[in-house]
């Protein structure tokens, strides 16, 4: 046997490690005999597997999946994980003082410090296993369902699982530290009662935020000279720009392109987007995106009535030549273009066809026709049945819109038979054109309003003072609302699925709340005025610095752990 000093030192180190792991193994064995622990494991696994399966199979899209999955997160973290952590910590810490089993441990060659340290490590080890097993089971179920029936939000689901693991580890560590600290000077029954009440309150964490939204959403802000906007409308416009910059809108590229175009206009141009110079800039934009072309059409039919031109009463041929005509959807599909703008416009067309049918959409958008179509100088030629050409000089400058009007709703100037009307509508009822015009109107309103918020003074009336008063109360509550802090930490970590979009036929109505769960609090911002009494829309002021809050709670957990060590190592446990 080698009795050299080096061998002796190595042997002592090995023996010390074995002694330390003996405490760890003893603690795990003690926890493994806890029936409640296994009940929680089985219950939690069942809940995670069944709920994940149901949410995947029932979700219409990523938004509804996120809202529903948040309920599972609340149950898992604020109920199952919290109670399991509390029970395990009480089992090792509080119970060992009550049944005097700690006396047995300190009779062994272990220091109190090492006993407490390895007990904490063993509890956190169980917490880690609990989190990984449950999150892994949920991820596995999602993977299997996605393999059978592809879900476009599966990658976002994996992001949720990753963030849930990180969040649960932080939350579990803080609950463990707080429980260990309380058990150092309170009985297990009192500690369990306190934390159970705390647990039940966690399920109502989003209530203050929901009440705040309800109270403030319909308060109006008076922009002097520009009219009234509700708080909800103002935040929608601001969030739209932010979500557009972070590519969380459903069709981010074409939307951003149009937004940037209108945002680049001068104030005077923005006031009159239908002006000739602005219209030409709009046409140039769509030409640069490969959406327009030169095209000729020949329409044949019968003219029933043409005011001031009685010679044209029978068969007629109308030759139309466009300098700028929007391409049809079929040609765009067949072009197999790699342009992200064309791909997104085709997706929008599919969405409108599915939701409204394109014909219905075009009928409702019909008044917007002709605004971006340009003709060459000899674009309109009328040929009579006898082969003669009608003198186009007799046709006044309103001919194009008036002819279109005759086909859509009747005109006092022109009337054509049904066959010629159908031919004409094939030319002008171009789905791509009306999709572009619809997008333009919605985005233009968003840009116009955003610039109004930046440049217009806000009236400091009773309505705005009411908003400031509610904000003050809400912020005072938020400073001390631990439950809401953790709600916001989670909602900020997981973020949004994105794919926000607005409804056609409206000025601007994106539903940015359709991914919010009413039981969870979300990061929000206060509307603050600058020294000119204008909204400071460029520098938002969130209610909570989530990163700072995380640091504060982790420091607090560290202090509670140290406090538990200090109290227990000095605690008098003799009979």
N, C-alpha and C positions, 0 to 999 in steps of 0.2 A: 504494500500500500504506500502511495506517495504522500508523505507528510510535509512536503515543502511549504513554505509560507504562502506561495502563490496558489497552491492547490487548496490550502485551508481557506484562503480568502474567497476563492471561486466557489467552494462548497458552501460557505456561509451565505454568499449572494444567492445561490441556487435555493438554499433552504429558506431564505427570507422571501423569495418569490413564491415558493410553494405555500408558505404560510399566508401570504397575501391572497393568493388565488383560493386558498382554503376558505377565507371569509367570503369571497365572491361566490364560490360554489355553494357554500352553506346558505347564503342569502337567496340564491336562485332556487335551491332545493326547498327552502321555506316558502318562497312564492309559488313554486310549482304545486305545492300541496293546497294552495288556495283555490277552492272550487269556483269562487266568484271570478277569478282570473280566466279560467277556461270557459266559463259561461260568457264572459265578455268577448273572448276571442271568437267563439262560435257565433254568437249573436252578431258581432260586427262583420264577420266574414259573410254571413248570410245576407245582411242588409246591403253590404257593398256589392255583392254579386247580383242579387235580385234587382236592386235599384239601377245599377249600371245597365243591366240588360233591358229593363223597362224603358229607361230614358233613351237608350240608343234606338230601340224599336219604335218608340212613340214620337220622337222628336221630328218636327217638320223641317227644321233647319238648325244651323249652329246656334242661333239666338235662343230658340226654345230649349235646346239641349243645355245651354249654359245656365239659364234660369232654373231649370229643373235640377241640374246637378248641384246647384248651390244649396238646395235643401239637404242633399246627402252630405255635403261638406259640413253644414251646420250640425247635423246629427252626429257625424263621425268625430269632429273636433270638440264641439262644445258639450257633448253628452258622453259618448262612449270613451273617447281618449281622455277627457278630463276626469271622469269617474274612475277609469282604470288606473290612471296615474295617482290619483288621491288614495285609492284603496291599497295599491302596492306600497306607497310611501308610508301610509299609516301602519300597514302590516309590519314593516321592518322597523319603523322608528317608534311610533307611539305605543304599540302593543308590547314591545320588548321592555319598556319601562313599567308598563302596567302588570305584566306577568313575571317581571324580574328576570327575564331570560338574558338581559344585557349583563347582569351580574356574572352569568356563566361565561360570557364572551371575554370579559375583562380579567377573568382568572387565568385565561390563556396568555401566552406571550405576545399579545397584540396591544398596541396603544389605542386609546380611544379615538384618536385622529384617524388612524388607519382603518379602524372598524367603521366609522361613519363614512369615510371616503369610499370604501369598497361597497358599502350598502347603497350609497347614492349611485355609484357606477352600475351596480346590479339592477336598480330600479330603472335607470335610464336605458340600460341594455334591453330590458323587457319592453320599454316604451318604443325603442327603435325597431325591435322585432315586430311589435304590434303594428306600427305604422307601415313598415315595408311589406309585411304580409298582406295587409288590407289594401294598400295602394297597388301592390303587385297583382292582387286578385282582380281588382277593378280594371287595371290596364290589360290584363290577360283576356277578360271578358270582352272588353272593347276591341281588342285585336282580333279575336275570333269572329265577332259580329261583323267587323269591318272587312275581314277576309271573305265572308259569305256575301255581304251586301255593302259595297263601298260607301263610306260616308265622307263627304268632302271636309267635314270638320274634325276628322280623326286626329290630324296633327295638332290641332288646337287642344283636343282632349288630352293628348300626351303632355302638352305644355301645362295643362291644369294639374295633372298627376305629379309632374315634377315640382311645381310650386306648392302643391298640397303637402308633399313630403317635407320640403324645407320649412313651410309654415308650421306644420305639425311638430317638427323637431323643436323649433323655437318655443312654441306654445307648451309642449310637454315639459321642456326644461324649466320654464318659468313656473308652471303649476307644481312640479316636483319641488323646486326650491322653496316656493311659498308654503307648501304643505309641510315640508321638513322643518321650516322655521316655526310654524304654528304648533307642530307636535312637540317642540322643545319645551313649551310651557303651558299647553292646553291639552285637555283629555281628547282621546280619539273621537268620542261622540260629538263633542263641540266642534272639533275641526271638520268632521264629516258634514255636520249640519250647516256650518258656514259655507263650505265649498259647494254643497248641494244647492243651496239657495243661489249662490253665485252662478252655478251652472244653469239653473232655470232662467236667470236673468239674461244670460248670454243668448238665449233663443229669441229675445226681444231686442237684440242689439240695434237693429235697423229702424226701430220705431221712432226715435227722435228725428232721424234724418227724413223719414217719410212724412212726419208731421211738419217739419220745416219746409219741405218741398210743397206740401199742400197749402201752407200758409202764405208762401211767397210767390208761387208760380203765377198767380193772377193779379198781382200788384202791378200797376202800370207805371211806366217811366215816361215823362213828358219831355221829348226832345224839341226844344224851342224852335218853332218854324217848320218842323218836320213831322209832327204828330206824336201819337202815343204808341208805345210797344209794351207788352207785358214782360215781366222778368223771364218767363219761360221762352218767349220769342227771342229776346236778346241773347240768352244763353245758347239757344239753338244755333243762331247765326255764328256766335263765337266758337262753339264746339264744331260746327261744320268746317270752319277754316282749320281748326286744330286737327280734326280727324282726316281732313283732306291732306294736310302736310305729312301726317303719319301713315297715309295710305290705308286708312280703315274704312273708307267709303267703298261701296260695292264695285264701282267702275272707276277706279282712281285716276287712270291716265287721261281719258277723254274729259272727265270732270275737271281735273286740274288744269288741263290745256285751255278749256273754255274759261275757267275761273281766272287764270293768269292773264288771259287776253283782256277780259273786262277790267281786271284790276290794273292793267297797264294804261287804260284810257285816262285822259284828263277829266277833271271835274265837269267841264262843259260837255265833253263827249259822253260822259256817263249820264248826264241829264237828258240826252236825246240820242239814244242808241239807234233810232231809225233814220237819223240824218244820212245824207248821201255819202259823205266821206267815211262815216263809221260803218255804213253798210258795205262799202267797198273793202274796208279792212276786214270785216267779217268774211266776206267772200274769199279774200286772199288767204285767210286762215284755213278755210276748208279746202281750198284748192291745194294748199301746201300739204295737207294731210291725205291727199289723193282721193277725196270724196266727190269731186265734181269733174265734169267733162263737157266738151262741146257735143251737141247732139241735134239732129234734125228729125222732124216728125211731119207726116202727111196725113191729114184727117179729111175724110170724105163723108158727106151727108147732105141733108136738106135744110135750108134756112127757111123758117116759117115767117119770120118778121125781122126786118132790119130798119130801124127808124131812120128817116131822111134818105134812105137808099132803096126805093121801091123796085129797082131793077133786079135786086138779088132776092128772088122768091122761091127758087127751086134748088136743083143740085149745085153743090159748091165743093171745092177742094181748098183746104186751108193748109198752107205750108208754114210750119213754125221752125225757126232755127235759133237754138240757144247757144250763147257763148258760155254760159255757166249753168249747168244742169246737174242735179245730184244723181249719182249713180243708183241703179236699182239694187236691191238686196241680193238678188240672184247672181248678178255679175260680181258683186263683192265676195259672195261665197265661193264662186267658181274661180276667182282670182287667187285663192289660197295665199293671200297676202300675209306677210309676217308682221305687219303693222299692229301694234297693241291697240291703237285707236280704232281701227277697223274691226278687230276681234271683239272689242268691248261693245261697239255699236251693234254688231250682229247679236251679241248676247242680250243687249237691251231689247232688240227687236223680238227675240224669242220670249223674253220676259213679258213684254207688252202683249204679244200674241197669246201667251198662256193665260195672262191675267185679265185682259180686256178684249182680245182679238184686235188685230191691227185695223180692220175696217171701222170698228167702233171708235178706236182711238183717233183715226183720221177724221171721221165725221165730227168729233168733238173739237178737233184742232183746226178744222177747215178755215176759219177766219184768218189764220196766220199764213195762208198761201201767198205765193208770188213775191214775198219780201226779199228773198235772196236769189231769185232767178233773173238772169240778164239775157237779153236778146241782141242779135247783131242788127245793123241798120236796116237790112231788108228782111227782117225776120218774119213779117206777116204778109203773105201773098195769097190773094183769093182768086181762084179760077172758076169761071162759070161753066155751065154745061156746054155752051157753044164753043168753048176753048179760049174765050177772051179772058183777059186779066183785069180784075177790078182795080181801079186806081187807088193805091194805098194812101195817097195823099188826102183822100176824102175821109180817112179814118182818123179820129181825134186821138190825143195822147192817152186817154184813159182806156183804150181798147182792151188791154190785156186783163186788167182787173175787172172790167165790166163784162167781158166775155166769160171769165171764170165765174163771176157772180151769176150770170145767166144760167150756168149749169148747176150751180149749187142751190140757189134760192130764188131764181127768177129775176128778170131784168126788164126795165121799161125800154131798153135800147135794142137788145138782141133776144131772139127766141129761135131755138133749134129743135129738130126732131130728136127722138129718143136715141136713135142709132148714133148720131153725131155727138150727142151728150156723153154716151158711153165711151166713145173713142177719145173724147176730150179729157174725161176723168182719168183715163189710163195714163195720160201724160202728166197731169198735175197732181194726182193723188199718189205721190211717191212717199212710201213709208219712211225712208231715210231722211227725207227733207223734214217731215213733221216730227220725227224723233229729235233731230238737231234743234228745231225751233222750240220744242218743249223743254229740252235741256237748257237752251239759251235763256229762256224766260225765267226758269227756276233759279239758275245760277246768277243771272243778272240781278235778280232781286236780292240774293244773298250778298253779292258784292256791294250793291247800292246801299243796303242797310248797314253793312259793316263800316263802310265809309261814313255813313251818317252818324253812327255811334262814335267814331273817332273825332269827327269835326264839329258836331253839334253840342251846344250847351244843354245840360240837364237842368230842368226846373226843380228847385229844392222845395217842392210842395209837400203837402201832408202825406201823399202817397209814398214818396221816396223816403220821407222821414220814418214812416211806418216800416218800410223795408229795413232801414238801418237799425231800427229798434229791435226787430225780430232777429236780425243778424247778431246783434250784441248779446241777446239772451242765449241764442243757440251756441255762440262761441264760448260763452261762460260755462254752459253745461258741458260742452265738448272737451274743455280743458281737463275736467275731472271724470269724464265718462270713460272708464277703463274698457268697458264692453264695446263701446263704439270705436275706441282706438284700434282694438283688434279686428273689428269688422272692416275698418278702412285699410288696415295693413293687408288683410287678405284680399279685399277687392282690388287694391292697387297692385298686388303681386300678380293676380291672375289676369287683370286687365279686361279687355273686351274682345269678343270674337271678331268684331268689325262687321264688314258687309252692310254698313248702314246705307239706307237709301231713302229717297223721298217719293211721295205719291205723285203720279202724273195728275194733270188738270188742277194743280194747286200752285199758289204763288211760292210757297216754301213750307214744307211740313215733314221734315225727317223725324222719324221716331227713334230718338236717341235713348229712350228709357226702356225700349223693348227687351234689353238684355239685363235689366236690373231686377233683382229679387227684393221684394218688399221687406223681407226680414233682415236684410243686410244694408249697412251704411256704406256709402260710396264717397270717394273724394270729390269735393266740389269747390267752387271758388266764390269769393265775394266780389260784387261789382263795386269798384271804388272809383271816385272822381279824382282827377288831377287838379292842379291849381287853377285851371281854366274852367272848372266845373264840367269837364268832358269825361266820358268813361275811359278809363285806362285799359283798353282792350288788348294792348300789346304786352302788358305785364300783368298776368293773372295772379291773384293772391289766394292760394289754396287754404282751406281751413286747417289743414294738418300737414306737417312735414313728416311724411311716413318714415323716411330713413332715420330722422332724428328720434322719432318715437321708438323705433326698433332698438336703436342704441340705448336709449334710456331704460327700456324694459330689460334688456340683456344685462345692463349694469345693475339694475335693481335685483335681478335674479342672482347675480354674483354676490351682491351685498347680503341678500337673504341667506344664501348658502353659507357665507362666512359667519353670519349671525347664528345660524343653526350650529355650526362647528363650535363657536365660542360658548354658546349656552350649554350644549350637550357635554362638551369636554370638561366643563366646570360643574355640571349638575350633580347634586348629591342624590345618589340612587341607592343608598344603603337602606336596609329594612328597619 
